[in-house]
Amino acid sequence: MIIDQHNRVVDYLRLAVTDRCNLRCNYCMPAEGIDFAQREDLLSIAEMIRLSELMVSMGVKKIRITGGEPFARKNLMTLLNVLAELKGIENISITTNASLIGPYINELKALGIRNINVSIDAIDPVRFFQITRRDLFETVMTNFHRLIEAGFAVNLNCVVLSKQNTADILPMLKLSEQYPISVRFLEEMPFNGGSQAFNGIEWNHTRILEHIKTVYPNLIQLPAAKSSTSVNYTVEAWKGRFGIIPSFSRTFCGTCNRLRVSAKGDLITCLYADPSLNLRSLIREGASDAELQSAIVKAVKSKAKNGFESERLAQGATNTSMASIGG
């Protein structure tokens, strides 16, 4: 079991398999992209398997595959096939932009992987293109419907961007009336890879909720796990639900149970923190499993109380792109 200095049990690993993405979302990176990692600097699939097995042996019960765009990583399915057979994992999930997942939907279903987060910030095709700088709206929506038809548990994640996609909030919310999905609205964060100046947010979790209540005043708040990052609601008789994630306000930090490993092997104890150590380097220097475990435990013991403390101690973590951190 991994326990931090604040007595929080860490049992959730977010594992980034690549920092590359086929979209160029304007709140994540510049149009020309970022300084992507060289192939030799990425964790290999074998190294990811070793770290996953090690983490599970230490008490990790949930692994979320992130990126970049995970399906841009060659041989991703090799990793997923191993994870699907790994005893001790209770939940394997994937965060994707859903533009490349199409050829793998049947195989994912056969592996028993059911939890898919689809990152989509507009359901208006014009606004989708303006945000992503790519003409892939129809592909994404086709794969979204295929995932639902195949029985996956689908979350739609929408970052609320002032003056860009606030007109999409209510239309996107309506999808949870028709489909048994969760639509989740996230506060914007500063991890944009230098694509723009970040001076705070206009649409925080309170404003998002009040905007929704202007049309749906009688919301039903739903119970959530102690470690949940979202406050969840539904409208009576709707098939699905929606949630609001205060990712910039950071009201959920007190129950954080997460670790991140970036595509380059950086162990990150908080989204707003600098990396604690580089696991890739330790592995390639010949570290034993016991040495890796010791390094991980030591890093977790230094985990900050919350994201504000992490940001205060960091040397520039918020200047990077979310694609580099791993979501």
Secondary structure per residue as TSV (DSSP state, phi and psi in degrees):
chain	resnum	aa	ss	phi	psi
A	1	M	-	360.0	136.0
A	2	I	E	-103.7	121.1
A	3	I	E	-127.8	132.0
A	4	D	-	-87.4	179.7
A	5	Q	T	-69.6	-10.6
A	6	H	T	-102.5	15.0
A	7	N	S	67.1	27.7
A	8	R	-	-95.2	130.9
A	9	V	E	-80.0	125.1
A	10	V	E	-99.1	109.5
A	11	D	-	-133.5	19.8
A	12	Y	E	-134.1	119.5
A	13	L	E	-111.8	127.7
A	14	R	E	-102.8	110.7
A	15	L	E	-108.3	112.4
A	16	A	E	-84.6	129.5
A	17	V	-	-100.1	-12.1
A	18	T	-	-163.3	156.4
A	19	D	S	-102.8	1.1
A	20	R	-	-87.7	149.4
A	21	C	-	-146.8	144.6
A	22	N	S	-86.4	-5.9
A	23	L	-	-102.3	165.8
A	24	R	-	-131.9	58.1
A	25	C	-	-57.2	131.2
A	26	N	T	-70.1	-14.0
A	27	Y	T	-95.3	0.5
A	28	C	T	-113.5	-37.2
A	29	M	S	-160.3	161.2
A	30	P	-	-66.2	165.3
A	31	A	T	-58.5	-34.5
A	32	E	T	-82.6	0.5
A	33	G	-	90.0	-169.6
A	34	I	-	-119.1	-178.0
A	35	D	-	-80.4	84.2
A	36	F	-	-65.9	150.5
A	37	A	-	-66.8	144.3
A	38	Q	-	-71.9	154.2
A	39	R	G	-54.9	-41.4
A	40	E	G	-70.9	-15.6
A	41	D	G	-89.2	-9.0
A	42	L	S	-83.9	148.7
A	43	L	-	-60.1	136.2
A	44	S	-	-75.9	164.8
A	45	I	H	-59.5	-40.7
A	46	A	H	-63.2	-39.4
A	47	E	H	-67.5	-37.8
A	48	M	H	-64.6	-40.1
A	49	I	H	-62.4	-45.4
A	50	R	H	-60.8	-46.1
A	51	L	H	-64.7	-39.5
A	52	S	H	-63.5	-45.9
A	53	E	H	-60.7	-41.3
A	54	L	H	-65.0	-46.0
A	55	M	H	-62.9	-41.1
A	56	V	H	-63.8	-39.1
A	57	S	H	-64.6	-20.8
A	58	M	T	-94.0	0.9
A	59	G	T	115.0	1.1
A	60	V	-	-68.5	129.9
A	61	K	-	-112.4	-18.7
A	62	K	E	-129.1	133.1
A	63	I	E	-125.0	125.5
A	64	R	E	-109.1	126.5
A	65	I	E	-87.5	124.9
A	66	T	E	-130.5	-175.6
A	67	G	S	-145.1	-143.1
A	68	G	S	32.4	-162.2
A	69	E	-	-99.2	111.5
A	70	P	G	-52.8	-37.7
A	71	F	G	-79.6	4.5
A	72	A	G	-85.0	-9.1
A	73	R	S	-88.1	122.7
A	74	K	T	-63.5	139.3
A	75	N	T	67.7	22.4
A	76	L	H	-56.9	-38.8
A	77	M	H	-65.9	-25.2
A	78	T	H	-61.8	-45.6
A	79	L	H	-62.7	-45.8
A	80	L	H	-65.9	-34.8
A	81	N	H	-62.0	-39.0
A	82	V	H	-70.8	-46.2
A	83	L	H	-60.6	-36.9
A	84	A	H	-63.4	-23.1
A	85	E	T	-99.6	-1.2
A	86	L	-	-79.9	118.5
A	87	K	T	-71.8	135.1
A	88	G	T	112.7	-24.2
A	89	I	-	-80.8	127.8
A	90	E	-	-98.9	-19.9
A	91	N	E	-152.5	123.6
A	92	I	E	-116.1	126.4
A	93	S	E	-134.4	164.8
A	94	I	E	-136.1	135.5
A	95	T	E	-107.3	125.6
A	96	T	E	-147.0	157.2
A	97	N	-	-86.3	-0.8
A	98	A	S	68.6	11.7
A	99	S	S	-85.8	-22.7
A	100	L	S	-116.4	0.2
A	101	I	-	-77.8	-18.3
A	102	G	G	-47.3	-51.6
A	103	P	G	-66.2	-12.0
A	104	Y	G	-109.2	-0.9
A	105	I	H	-59.7	-45.7
A	106	N	H	-65.7	-39.5
A	107	E	H	-68.0	-40.0
A	108	L	H	-60.1	-42.0
A	109	K	H	-63.7	-41.5
A	110	A	H	-64.0	-30.8
A	111	L	H	-77.9	-12.3
A	112	G	T	87.1	11.0
A	113	I	-	-83.9	118.0
A	114	R	-	-119.7	-16.4
A	115	N	E	-100.4	112.4
A	116	I	E	-126.0	123.5
A	117	N	E	-96.8	122.9
A	118	V	E	-104.4	116.9
A	119	S	E	-84.5	112.3
A	120	I	-	-147.6	124.8
A	121	D	S	-106.3	3.0
A	122	A	-	-160.5	142.0
A	123	I	S	-111.8	11.7
A	124	D	S	-97.0	122.6
A	125	P	H	-56.4	-36.8
A	126	V	H	-67.1	-47.1
A	127	R	H	-67.4	-35.2
A	128	F	H	-56.9	-46.6
A	129	F	H	-65.6	-40.4
A	130	Q	H	-62.6	-36.9
A	131	I	H	-79.8	-46.1
A	132	T	H	-87.8	-19.6
A	133	R	S	62.8	22.8
A	134	R	S	-139.4	143.7
A	135	D	-	-94.1	70.1
A	136	L	-	-126.1	16.7
A	137	F	H	-58.4	-47.9
A	138	E	H	-63.7	-37.9
A	139	T	H	-63.3	-45.8
A	140	V	H	-62.0	-46.2
A	141	M	H	-68.9	-35.0
A	142	T	H	-61.7	-44.8
A	143	N	H	-69.9	-34.1
A	144	F	H	-57.9	-48.0
A	145	H	H	-67.5	-36.4
A	146	R	H	-62.4	-41.0
A	147	L	H	-62.3	-42.5
A	148	I	H	-65.0	-46.0
A	149	E	H	-62.6	-29.7
A	150	A	T	-84.7	-2.2
A	151	G	T	90.9	15.5
A	152	F	-	-74.2	150.7
A	153	A	E	-84.9	108.4
A	154	V	E	-108.8	128.5
A	155	N	E	-108.1	133.0
A	156	L	E	-99.4	121.4
A	157	N	E	-105.0	121.6
A	158	C	E	-122.8	118.2
A	159	V	E	-81.3	122.8
A	160	V	E	-83.1	118.0
A	161	L	-	-116.6	118.0
A	162	S	T	-57.7	134.1
A	163	K	T	66.3	13.6
A	164	Q	T	-124.1	-53.7
A	165	N	T	-134.6	16.7
A	166	T	G	-64.0	-23.9
A	167	A	G	-69.8	-12.9
A	168	D	G	-90.1	-10.3
A	169	I	H	-58.1	-54.9
A	170	L	H	-69.8	-43.4
A	171	P	H	-60.5	-37.8
A	172	M	H	-69.3	-39.8
A	173	L	H	-56.9	-38.5
A	174	K	H	-61.8	-21.6
A	175	L	H	-61.3	-29.0
A	176	S	H	-77.8	-7.5
A	177	E	H	-76.0	-38.2
A	178	Q	H	-90.9	-30.7
A	179	Y	S	-121.7	150.2
A	180	P	S	-81.9	63.2
A	181	I	-	-120.9	173.8
A	182	S	E	-117.6	123.2
A	183	V	E	-99.0	125.0
A	184	R	E	-123.5	129.8
A	185	F	E	-103.8	126.1
A	186	L	E	-110.1	140.3
A	187	E	E	-65.2	146.3
A	188	E	-	-67.6	146.9
A	189	M	-	-123.0	165.4
A	190	P	S	-81.2	2.8
A	191	F	-	-83.9	75.5
A	192	N	B	-116.6	11.1
A	193	G	T	62.2	24.7
A	194	G	T	80.3	16.4
A	195	S	S	-73.0	-19.4
A	196	Q	S	-167.0	163.7
A	197	A	-	-72.5	143.2
A	198	F	-	-122.4	116.4
A	199	N	-	-124.5	32.2
A	200	G	-	101.7	-175.6
A	201	I	-	-125.2	149.7
A	202	E	S	-94.0	-31.1
A	203	W	S	-106.6	88.3
A	204	N	-	-89.2	-179.0
A	205	H	H	-61.2	-34.4
A	206	T	H	-67.2	-43.6
A	207	R	H	-67.9	-38.0
A	208	I	H	-60.5	-46.0
A	209	L	H	-64.9	-43.6
A	210	E	H	-63.9	-36.0
A	211	H	H	-62.5	-43.5
A	212	I	H	-65.6	-38.4
A	213	K	H	-67.8	-19.4
A	214	T	T	-64.4	-25.2
A	215	V	T	-106.9	-34.5
A	216	Y	-	-123.9	80.1
A	217	P	-	-74.0	-22.3
A	218	N	S	-102.4	60.8
A	219	L	-	-75.4	149.5
A	220	I	E	-107.6	114.9
A	221	Q	E	-78.2	136.4
A	222	L	-	-103.7	150.1
A	223	P	-	-67.6	153.0
A	224	A	-	-141.1	155.0
A	225	A	-	-61.1	152.3
A	226	K	T	-56.1	-35.7
A	227	S	T	-90.2	5.3
A	228	S	-	-63.5	140.7
A	229	T	S	-90.7	-9.2
A	230	S	S	-116.4	148.2
A	231	V	E	-98.1	124.2
A	232	N	E	-111.7	145.0
A	233	Y	E	-141.3	166.6
A	234	T	E	-147.1	169.9
A	235	V	-	-111.0	137.8
A	236	E	T	-52.2	132.1
A	237	A	T	78.1	0.6
A	238	W	-	-78.2	149.9
A	239	K	S	-75.0	-31.6
A	240	G	S	-117.0	-159.7
A	241	R	E	-147.2	177.0
A	242	F	E	-140.8	160.2
A	243	G	E	-138.6	160.1
A	244	I	E	-124.6	127.9
A	245	I	E	-110.8	112.5
A	246	P	-	-81.5	65.0
A	247	S	T	-69.2	-23.6
A	248	F	T	-95.6	-37.1
A	249	S	T	-70.7	-29.6
A	250	R	T	61.0	45.7
A	251	T	T	-77.9	-9.6
A	252	F	T	-100.8	2.3
A	253	C	G	-59.7	-29.8
A	254	G	G	-62.2	-19.9
A	255	T	G	-116.9	24.2
A	256	C	-	-61.1	131.7
A	257	N	-	-126.3	24.2
A	258	R	E	-113.9	148.5
A	259	L	E	-127.0	152.3
A	260	R	E	-121.7	141.5
A	261	V	E	-121.8	120.7
A	262	S	-	-76.4	170.6
A	263	A	T	-63.0	-23.8
A	264	K	T	-92.3	1.5
A	265	G	-	93.5	9.2
A	266	D	E	-71.6	131.0
A	267	L	E	-89.4	121.4
A	268	I	E	-122.2	118.2
A	269	T	S	-86.0	-14.2
A	270	C	S	-152.9	142.6
A	271	L	T	-55.3	-32.5
A	272	Y	T	-93.7	5.6
A	273	A	S	-101.0	158.1
A	274	D	-	-71.0	156.9
A	275	P	-	-58.0	143.6
A	276	S	-	-85.5	-35.1
A	277	L	E	-166.4	168.9
A	278	N	E	-111.8	111.3
A	279	L	H	-72.5	-31.5
A	280	R	H	-58.9	-44.9
A	281	S	H	-63.3	-43.3
A	282	L	H	-61.0	-43.3
A	283	I	H	-61.9	-46.7
A	284	R	H	-74.6	-14.7
A	285	E	T	-87.5	-0.8
A	286	G	T	94.6	18.9
A	287	A	-	-60.4	139.6
A	288	S	-	-78.4	168.7
A	289	D	H	-59.4	-40.8
A	290	A	H	-63.3	-39.0
A	291	E	H	-68.7	-39.3
A	292	L	H	-64.1	-44.2
A	293	Q	H	-59.7	-43.5
A	294	S	H	-62.3	-40.9
A	295	A	H	-66.5	-39.7
A	296	I	H	-66.0	-46.4
A	297	V	H	-59.5	-43.2
A	298	K	H	-62.4	-42.3
A	299	A	H	-64.5	-43.0
A	300	V	H	-65.9	-32.6
A	301	K	H	-63.4	-21.8
A	302	S	T	-95.3	6.7
A	303	K	-	-59.4	129.5
A	304	A	-	-66.8	161.4
A	305	K	S	-64.8	-37.1
A	306	N	S	-157.1	176.7
A	307	G	H	-67.3	-26.7
A	308	F	H	-70.0	-41.3
A	309	E	H	-65.4	-41.4
A	310	S	H	-60.1	-45.1
A	311	E	H	-64.1	-37.6
A	312	R	H	-65.9	-34.5
A	313	L	H	-86.4	-17.8
A	314	A	-	-72.4	157.3
A	315	Q	S	-102.1	11.9
A	316	G	S	138.9	24.4
A	317	A	G	-58.2	-34.5
A	318	T	G	-76.5	-3.4
A	319	N	G	-86.9	-4.2
A	320	T	S	-91.9	171.3
A	321	S	B	-89.3	146.0
A	322	M	H	-56.9	-31.2
A	323	A	H	-62.9	-31.9
A	324	S	H	-77.8	-32.7
A	325	I	H	-75.4	-40.4
A	326	G	T	108.9	20.5
A	327	G	-	77.0	360.0
